């Protein structure tokens, strides 16, 4: 089993549907961006910090590795976080309306020295990946922005929207990984788990 260092129900659902055995143990870290930090560097740094934060829990669990991820929405290299309130949300959606933005996810897998890696991983103990997807929004009217906010969906999501939910009606096209926009790029994450010999199956397991 692995520790999933995230409270995101979307990431947990993706892993569950692909037969990965895990326990949820969210990391508690400061996720504030650094000055002049690029979106890609930001999500990788935060994912690695989350994984590092939960490493001490391996010794007291049946898990051998920690999986962590962080996702952000970026427009013109500016990181758009979770909306703090209605005004913040409206200003973000007015920026996103009719434009193409990028979604970045950093994924980090880490383990202690007792973990059973293949030979090429003996000195690594951590591997991180970065995945980006381009998302194009149609023009969105102010009444639709307010209606979406009142649905309750945007409040806890990077960039203020969930592609798998009601916001799907705003999206004209995407280029790249769909699951990356949901919060965990499943193709790349499964390849990462395969390299570290983490068993999974095509279909859910009881976890």
C-alpha positions in Angstrom: 0.0 0.0 0.0 1.0 3.6 -0.4 0.1 6.8 1.6 -1.8 9.3 -0.4 -0.7 12.6 1.0 -3.8 14.5 -0.2 -7.3 15.2 1.0 -8.6 15.5 -2.6 -11.5 13.1 -3.1 -10.9 13.4 -6.9 -7.4 12.0 -6.6 -8.5 9.2 -4.3 -11.3 8.3 -6.7 -8.9 8.1 -9.7 -6.5 5.8 -7.8 -9.4 3.7 -6.5 -10.8 3.2 -10.0 -7.4 2.0 -11.2 -6.9 -0.5 -8.4 -4.2 1.2 -6.4 -4.2 0.3 -2.7 -3.7 3.4 -0.5 -4.5 5.1 2.8 -5.3 8.8 2.9 -3.1 10.9 5.1 -3.1 14.5 4.0 0.0 16.6 4.3 0.0 19.8 6.3 2.4 22.3 4.6 2.5 26.0 3.5 1.5 26.0 -0.1 2.2 29.7 -0.8 4.1 30.3 -4.1 7.6 31.7 -3.9 8.5 35.0 -5.5 8.9 34.7 -9.3 8.2 30.9 -9.1 7.0 29.4 -12.3 3.7 27.4 -12.2 5.6 24.2 -13.1 8.3 24.7 -10.5 5.6 25.5 -7.9 3.5 22.4 -8.2 6.6 20.1 -8.3 8.0 21.8 -5.2 4.7 21.6 -3.3 4.2 17.9 -4.3 7.7 17.0 -3.1 7.1 18.9 0.2 3.8 17.0 0.7 5.6 13.7 0.2 8.4 14.7 2.5 5.9 15.8 5.1 4.3 12.3 5.3 7.5 10.2 5.1 7.8 9.8 8.9 4.4 8.1 8.8 5.7 5.1 6.9 7.4 3.7 10.0 4.0 3.5 11.8 2.0 2.2 8.9 1.8 -0.8 6.6 2.7 1.5 3.7 6.1 1.6 1.9 5.8 4.8 -0.2 4.1 8.2 -0.2 2.3 9.6 -3.2 1.7 13.3 -3.3 0.4 15.7 -6.0 -0.4 19.4 -6.4 -2.3 21.1 -9.2 -2.5 24.7 -10.3 -4.2 26.8 -13.0 -2.1 29.3 -14.8 -2.9 32.2 -17.2 0.0 34.1 -18.7 2.3 32.4 -16.2 0.3 33.7 -13.2 -0.9 31.1 -10.7 -4.6 31.2 -10.1 -5.3 29.6 -6.7 -8.5 28.6 -5.1 -11.1 31.4 -4.9 -11.0 33.2 -1.5 -14.5 34.7 -2.0 -17.0 35.7 -4.7 -15.1 38.7 -5.8 -11.9 36.8 -6.2 -13.8 34.1 -8.1 -15.5 36.5 -10.5 -12.2 38.3 -11.3 -10.5 34.9 -12.1 -13.3 33.7 -14.3 -13.4 37.1 -16.2 -9.7 36.4 -16.9 -10.3 32.8 -18.0 -13.4 33.6 -20.2 -12.8 33.2 -23.9 -9.1 32.3 -23.4 -6.7 29.3 -23.2 -5.0 28.6 -19.9 -2.7 25.9 -18.6 -3.2 23.4 -15.8 -0.1 22.0 -14.2 0.2 19.0 -11.9 3.3 17.9 -10.0 3.3 14.3 -8.8 5.9 13.0 -6.3 6.5 9.5 -5.1 8.9 9.0 -2.2 10.0 6.3 0.2 12.4 5.6 3.0 15.7 3.6 2.7 13.9 0.4 3.7 11.6 0.5 0.6 12.1 -2.3 -1.9 13.1 -0.4 -5.1 14.6 -1.9 -8.3 18.4 -1.3 -8.6 18.1 1.9 -10.6 16.1 3.4 -7.8 18.4 2.5 -4.8 19.9 6.0 -4.7 16.9 8.0 -5.7 14.2 7.5 -3.0 12.1 10.1 -4.8 10.8 10.6 -8.3 8.7 13.6 -9.4 6.9 14.3 -12.7 5.3 17.4 -14.2 2.3 17.3 -16.5 0.6 20.2 -18.2 -2.7 20.5 -20.2 -4.1 23.4 -22.2 -7.8 24.2 -21.5 -9.8 26.7 -23.7 -12.9 28.4 -22.3 -15.7 29.9 -24.3 -16.9 33.3 -23.5 -18.8 33.2 -20.2 -21.4 35.8 -19.2 -21.5 37.4 -15.8 -24.9 35.7 -15.1 -23.3 32.3 -15.8 -20.3 33.1 -13.6 -22.6 33.9 -10.7 -24.8 30.9 -11.3 -21.7 28.7 -11.3 -20.5 30.2 -8.1 -23.9 29.6 -6.4 -23.7 25.9 -7.4 -21.0 25.6 -4.7 -18.7 23.7 -7.0 -15.8 26.3 -7.4 -15.0 27.0 -3.8 -12.3 24.3 -3.2 -10.8 24.0 -6.6 -7.7 25.5 -8.2 -8.7 28.1 -10.7 -12.3 28.0 -9.4 -13.6 25.2 -11.5 -13.9 21.4 -11.9 -13.7 20.0 -15.4 -15.5 16.9 -14.3 -18.5 18.9 -13.1 -20.7 21.7 -14.1 -17.8 23.7 -15.6 -17.6 21.2 -18.5 -20.1 23.4 -20.4 -17.6 26.3 -20.5 -14.8 24.2 -22.1 -14.4 24.3 -25.8 -11.4 22.0 -26.0 -8.4 20.6 -24.1 -5.0 19.7 -25.4 -3.3 17.0 -23.2 -4.3 14.9 -20.3 -7.9 15.3 -19.1 -7.3 13.5 -15.7 -4.5 16.0 -15.2 -7.1 18.8 -15.1 -9.1 16.7 -12.6 -6.1 16.6 -10.3 -4.0 13.6 -11.1 -2.6 12.7 -14.6 -3.5 9.0 -14.5 -1.4 7.7 -17.5 1.8 9.3 -16.2 1.1 8.4 -12.6 0.5 4.7 -13.4 3.8 4.7 -15.3 5.5 6.2 -12.2 4.0 3.5 -10.0 5.0 0.8 -12.5 8.6 2.0 -12.3 8.5 1.6 -8.6 6.8 -1.8 -8.7 3.6 -0.6 -7.1 0.9 -3.2 -7.9 -2.4 -2.0 -9.4 -5.2 -3.4 -11.6 -7.6 -2.3 -14.2 -10.6 -2.0 -11.9 -11.1 -1.2 -8.2 -9.9 -3.1 -5.2 -11.1 -2.9 -1.7 -8.8 -0.5 0.2 
